[in-house]
Amino acid sequence: MLGRHRAELTGTSIDPALHRDSRPGEHAERWKERLRQAGVAQENLDGVLGLLGLLFPAVQQAVGNGGDPRASARRRGIGSQDYFDRYVVFTVPADDLTEAVFQQALAQMASGTEGDEAAQLLLRLRDDTHRIIRRIDQLRADNIPVPAAALLQAMADNYGQLTADPEAMGLLGADRRVRSMTPSLLLDLPPDQRPAMVAAMAATPYGAVLATRTLHSATNPDDTASEQVTTTEPWAAQARDALTGRLAEHLTPAAARPTSDLTDQDSTLIWMWRHTDPAGIRTWLHNRLDHGWELLPLLAALITPQQFPFPLLDNDTWAGLDGMFTHDDLYTRLTPHLNNSPDTPPPTDPHQTNILQALRDRRPGQPQTTPDTTGTPS
């Protein structure tokens, strides 16, 4: 029975029936019925259900008795999604790391020495990202030191190679799981070490993307939705400047190519640059446009095609375009297209056509014809 109800027992089920409001006692009665079917005598139902609650905080919560989901992981109990299988199969599954190997791997990373254990952890970081991040997070929650700098570097080096399946109904990808951890690790470091750490993370294009998101989140802890990295502290300003330099380096090859050859990675790096230095990326883009790049194909590379029911130009994308170009400059440069000038042939790319229409809808003083739903640009 335990294996059959693993997701519900560990609190990871996506069954909508478990998350909607229910009448008092409904969840408890469902568990009692399962216990009856498993052969538990009527007079023992309450006792066995109570025992399940002690083992599985998710059951305790479901029957209305509270319960701390993190407590099970802290004691490496069967109620944790990361330890459940060890109890059911009475061994450490082949796709998991033993506690000894995990601790030894962290020790090797902390000392900067190579070893089989550290290599195993890095492999698991790529293909079992969620579990590794949860285990690191649990150590931090228990005030057990972790090698923050080494972990940040490992996450940056592997950021473009994560293969773990998404969790939470497909909404939480491995990349987002990593991004949820890196700001805390960065802030674990002394302030004077943070700028060099950010610069080291950004040594590769994928690492630069993670470093930008990490710095942005670390300097906006209250989720203020600020477009820019907040630099009220000296270390943040130093990290921002170092990161901006890295982004410019990674975009140097793109500057020599036509806009039609921009890659998804190039577009993402441009979006990241606007977090660190909006004036700098604006100057860089204007220079590119003055020396051969075409604005409409550039916008087509930067703006993700519309995904119903979200608008093509949501508030975040609209604000980002203002930071990278200014709205006035966009409309000035695209006037022939927007006004359907007879001397300017219409685009043949449907995505470019949709962008022009979205800009017409967004034109200052023009009533919007597209719902204004906020999303997140690339």
Sequence and secondary structure as in RCSB ss.txt:
>XXXX:A:sequence
MLGRHRAELTGTSIDPALHRDSRPGEHAERWKERLRQAGVAQENLDGVLGLLGLLFPAVQQAVGNGGDPRASARR
RGIGSQDYFDRYVVFTVPADDLTEAVFQQALAQMASGTEGDEAAQLLLRLRDDTHRIIRRIDQLRADNIPVPAAA
LLQAMADNYGQLTADPEAMGLLGADRRVRSMTPSLLLDLPPDQRPAMVAAMAATPYGAVLATRTLHSATNPDDTA
SEQVTTTEPWAAQARDALTGRLAEHLTPAAARPTSDLTDQDSTLIWMWRHTDPAGIRTWLHNRLDHGWELLPLLA
ALITPQQFPFPLLDNDTWAGLDGMFTHDDLYTRLTPHLNNSPDTPPPTDPHQTNILQALRDRRPGQPQTTPDTTG
TPS
>XXXX:A:secstr
 TTTTHHHHTT    GGGTS   TTHHHHHHHHHHHHTT  GGGHHHHHHHHHHH HHHHHHTTS   HHHHHHT
T TTSTTTHHHHHHTS  TTS  HHHHHHHHHHHHHT   HHHHHHHHHHHHSHHHHHHHHHHHHHTT    HHH
HHHHHHHHGGG     BTTTTB HHHHHHHHHHHHHHHS GGGHHHHHHHHTTSHHHHHHHHHHHHHHT TT   
 SS   SSHHHHHHHHHHHHHHHHHHHHHHTS GGG  HHHHHHHHHHHHH HHHHHHHHHHHHHTT  HHHHHH
HHS    TTS SS HHHHHHHHHHT HHHHHHHTHHHHTT TTS   S HHHHHHHHHHHHHSTT    S     
   
